[in-house]
Amino acid sequence: MADLRTSFVTLEDPTTPFAGLPLHKALEGDAVASKNAHGALVAKFNDSGTDKFAYLEVDAAGNLLVAAAANYAGLSDDGSVAGNASLTQVAIITLTADKVYKDLEVLCSCFRDCLFTVIFNDDTTPTTLVTAIRVGAGTFNEMASFQGLEFTAGSTGTQTLEVKAKCLNALSDMSATVSIKEWV
């Protein structure tokens, strides 16, 4: 019979205060159950009902990589129209009934003084969400982000999110990009 080396006790079992437990080897993908392992493996994942160890991934700078499940769909549209002194549709997104929408972002552009407005249409009822995105001399492009803005699309009829614009003096082409998150 071969001589077996003694395990050095490094963990204390709280149910038996003077008895110790040895550390077990734990590799990535091993089941967590019945393992006494150091905190080198601080993550676990569930694989078909069995908890397993996993190494944490880091990028080249040593930052922990974290991936969250996407709970939203990103929607966007862009458009460009000839300058007009009347409010004119530049971009439009068709929305889904009863969905929650958040994190509106709009990029507006015109070489002349122009006013952009963002409108939510619940069937035939328009609601102005943003009224004063202005561009003009010195600021031909304006990016607006509304992270706190949240609304729910109506239950019936056509639901849309529109960017409209009008030139305030001389006419020039108007362009806009709109994006929003549809939460699922």
C-alpha positions as CSV (number, residue, x, y, z in Angstrom):
1,M,0.0,0.0,0.0
2,A,1.3,3.4,-0.9
3,D,1.9,6.1,1.7
4,L,-0.7,8.8,1.3
5,R,0.2,12.4,2.1
6,T,-1.8,14.1,4.8
7,S,-4.1,16.9,3.8
8,F,-3.5,20.1,5.7
9,V,-6.7,21.4,7.2
10,T,-7.3,24.9,6.0
11,L,-11.1,25.4,6.4
12,E,-13.0,25.1,9.6
13,D,-16.3,23.3,9.6
14,P,-18.7,25.4,11.7
15,T,-20.7,22.4,12.7
16,T,-17.7,20.7,14.3
17,P,-15.5,23.6,15.7
18,F,-12.3,21.7,16.1
19,A,-12.4,19.6,12.9
20,G,-11.2,21.0,9.7
21,L,-11.7,20.4,6.0
22,P,-9.2,20.3,3.2
23,L,-9.4,22.5,0.1
24,H,-10.6,20.8,-3.0
25,K,-9.3,21.4,-6.5
26,A,-11.9,23.3,-8.5
27,L,-11.7,24.0,-12.2
28,E,-13.8,26.1,-14.5
29,G,-16.9,24.2,-15.4
30,D,-16.8,21.9,-12.3
31,A,-20.0,21.5,-10.2
32,V,-20.1,23.7,-7.1
33,A,-21.8,21.1,-4.9
34,S,-19.6,19.5,-2.3
35,K,-16.5,21.6,-3.0
36,N,-14.5,23.5,-0.5
37,A,-12.5,26.0,-2.6
38,H,-10.7,29.3,-2.1
39,G,-12.3,32.5,-3.4
40,A,-10.2,32.4,-6.6
41,L,-13.4,31.3,-8.4
42,V,-15.9,33.9,-7.3
43,A,-18.5,33.3,-10.0
44,K,-20.9,30.5,-10.7
45,F,-23.4,29.7,-13.4
46,N,-26.3,27.3,-13.7
47,D,-25.9,24.7,-16.4
48,S,-29.0,22.5,-16.8
49,G,-29.9,22.7,-13.1
50,T,-26.3,22.2,-11.8
51,D,-24.3,25.1,-10.4
52,K,-20.9,25.2,-11.9
53,F,-17.8,27.4,-11.3
54,A,-16.7,29.9,-13.9
55,Y,-13.6,32.1,-14.2
56,L,-14.4,35.8,-14.4
57,E,-13.3,37.4,-17.7
58,V,-11.4,40.6,-17.9
59,D,-10.3,42.8,-20.9
60,A,-6.7,43.7,-21.8
61,A,-6.8,46.5,-19.1
62,G,-7.9,44.1,-16.4
63,N,-11.5,45.4,-16.3
64,L,-14.2,42.9,-15.4
65,L,-16.4,42.2,-18.4
66,V,-20.1,42.3,-17.6
67,A,-22.8,41.4,-20.1
68,A,-26.4,42.0,-19.2
69,A,-29.3,40.5,-21.1
70,A,-30.8,43.0,-23.4
71,N,-34.3,43.8,-22.2
72,Y,-35.0,46.2,-25.0
73,A,-35.0,46.6,-28.8
74,G,-33.3,49.6,-30.2
75,L,-35.4,51.4,-32.8
76,S,-34.3,54.2,-35.1
77,D,-35.0,56.1,-38.2
78,D,-33.4,59.0,-40.1
79,G,-34.5,61.2,-42.9
80,S,-33.9,64.4,-44.8
81,V,-36.4,66.8,-46.4
82,A,-36.4,70.0,-48.3
83,G,-36.6,73.1,-46.1
84,N,-40.2,74.2,-45.3
85,A,-41.6,77.0,-43.2
86,S,-44.4,74.7,-42.0
87,L,-43.9,71.8,-39.5
88,T,-42.8,68.9,-41.7
89,Q,-42.1,65.2,-40.9
90,V,-38.4,64.4,-41.1
91,A,-38.2,60.9,-39.4
92,I,-40.7,58.5,-38.1
93,I,-40.7,55.2,-36.0
94,T,-43.7,52.9,-35.9
95,L,-44.2,51.8,-32.3
96,T,-45.8,48.7,-30.9
97,A,-49.1,48.9,-28.9
98,D,-48.7,48.7,-25.1
99,K,-44.9,48.7,-25.1
100,V,-42.8,51.0,-22.8
101,Y,-40.4,53.4,-24.5
102,K,-37.3,55.0,-22.9
103,D,-34.1,56.8,-23.7
104,L,-35.0,59.0,-26.6
105,E,-32.2,60.4,-28.6
106,V,-32.4,62.9,-31.5
107,L,-29.8,64.3,-33.8
108,C,-31.0,67.3,-35.8
109,S,-29.2,69.2,-38.6
110,C,-29.9,72.2,-40.8
111,F,-27.6,74.9,-42.2
112,R,-30.2,77.6,-41.4
113,D,-32.2,78.5,-38.2
114,C,-34.6,75.6,-37.7
115,L,-36.9,74.3,-34.9
116,F,-37.2,70.5,-34.4
117,T,-40.1,68.9,-32.5
118,V,-40.6,65.3,-31.3
119,I,-44.2,64.0,-31.3
120,F,-45.7,60.8,-30.0
121,N,-48.9,59.9,-31.9
122,D,-51.3,57.6,-30.0
123,D,-53.6,56.6,-32.8
124,T,-54.9,60.1,-33.9
125,T,-53.9,61.9,-30.7
126,P,-50.5,63.7,-31.0
127,T,-48.5,64.5,-27.8
128,T,-45.5,66.8,-28.1
129,L,-42.6,65.2,-26.2
130,V,-39.8,67.7,-27.0
131,T,-40.4,71.2,-28.4
132,A,-37.3,73.2,-28.6
133,I,-34.4,71.6,-30.3
134,R,-33.0,74.5,-32.3
135,V,-30.2,74.6,-34.8
136,G,-28.7,77.6,-36.6
137,A,-25.7,79.7,-37.3
138,G,-22.7,78.2,-35.4
139,T,-24.6,75.1,-34.4
140,F,-25.8,73.3,-37.5
141,N,-26.1,70.0,-35.7
142,E,-27.7,69.4,-32.3
143,M,-27.7,66.1,-30.4
144,A,-30.4,65.8,-27.7
145,S,-30.6,62.9,-25.3
146,F,-33.6,62.4,-23.0
147,Q,-32.6,59.5,-20.7
148,G,-35.4,60.2,-18.2
149,L,-38.2,60.3,-20.7
150,E,-40.5,57.3,-20.6
151,F,-43.9,56.7,-22.1
152,T,-46.2,53.7,-23.0
153,A,-47.7,53.3,-26.5
154,G,-51.4,53.2,-26.6
155,S,-53.4,50.0,-26.9
156,T,-55.2,50.6,-30.2
157,G,-54.6,52.3,-33.5
158,T,-51.3,53.4,-35.1
159,Q,-48.6,54.4,-32.7
160,T,-45.7,56.5,-34.0
161,L,-42.8,58.6,-32.9
162,E,-42.1,61.5,-35.3
163,V,-39.5,64.2,-35.6
164,K,-40.9,67.3,-37.4
165,A,-39.1,70.5,-38.2
166,K,-39.6,73.9,-39.7
167,C,-37.2,76.5,-41.0
168,L,-37.5,79.8,-39.1
169,N,-36.2,82.2,-41.8
170,A,-34.4,81.1,-45.1
171,L,-35.2,77.6,-46.2
172,S,-32.6,74.8,-46.1
173,D,-32.7,71.0,-46.1
174,M,-33.6,69.6,-42.7
175,S,-32.2,66.2,-41.4
176,A,-32.9,64.2,-38.3
177,T,-32.1,60.8,-36.8
178,V,-34.2,59.5,-33.9
179,S,-33.7,56.5,-31.7
180,I,-35.5,55.0,-28.8
181,K,-35.5,51.8,-26.7
182,E,-38.6,49.6,-26.8
183,W,-38.6,47.5,-23.5
184,V,-39.8,44.0,-23.8
